[in-house]
Amino acid sequence: IFSTPDVIDRTKMDVSNLSMIFAPSFLRCPTDSLETIFKNSKYEQFVVKNLLTNFRPSYIDDDVEFGFDFEDL
């Protein structure tokens, strides 16, 4: 859903940019070491990017309605 042209046009951000913004909030590294945090950031972004790319609301709730059909994506 987050990688569709409609969403990218509206948010002005592609999935890579969204994952860079959301990763530190979704996956917080439990250390205070800046070196470790920096090293982990690319892996955290990878996980969040995969979540955003493969997320389908119908996996959670079949009653979710959107203006387009997810089968067409």
N, C-alpha and C positions, 0 to 999 in steps of 0.2 A: 504494500500500500504506500509506503514512504518513497518508493523509487519510481512511482508513476509520474509522467510529465505534468499532470495536473497538480500534484503535490509539490513538485520541484518548482513549477512556475509560481505557485502561491507562496511558498516559504522562502524562495530564492536560495535554497540549500539542497544539495544532493545528499545521498545516504552517507557518503564519506564525511561531509561537513557535520551532519547531524550526529554521527557517531563520535566525532571529535568533541562535540559540545556535551553530549549526554554521558559518555563513558565515565568521566570522573564522578558523576553523581550516582550512576547505577552501580558501578564497581569501584568501591573505594579501597585503595591499598592500605593495609593496616600498619604501615611503617611511617616513620618521620624522615627517613633517608630520602633526600631528593634524587639521588642516583638511582635507587630502587624504584621510586615512583616513576621516574622518567623511562627506565627500562621496561617497566610493566605497562606503560601507557599504550604502546602499540598493540599489545595483546588485548588489553581492555577494549580498545577501539575496534579491533577485529571481531570480538565477541558481540559488541553492540551493533556493529555493522551487519553481522549475520542475523541478529535478532530483528533489526529493522527491515532487512531485505526479505526475510522469510516469514514475517509475521502476517497472519491472516486472522482477523477478528472472529471469523466463523469457527476457528479452532476452539475458541473460548465460549462463544455464545452464538447459537444458530439463529437467534432472533435479531441479530445486528443487521441493520439495513443501511446501505450506502447508495449513492447515485450511480453506481456502476457494478457490473458483475465480476466477482473475483475470478471466476473461471476463465474470463477473457484476458487476464493478466499474464 
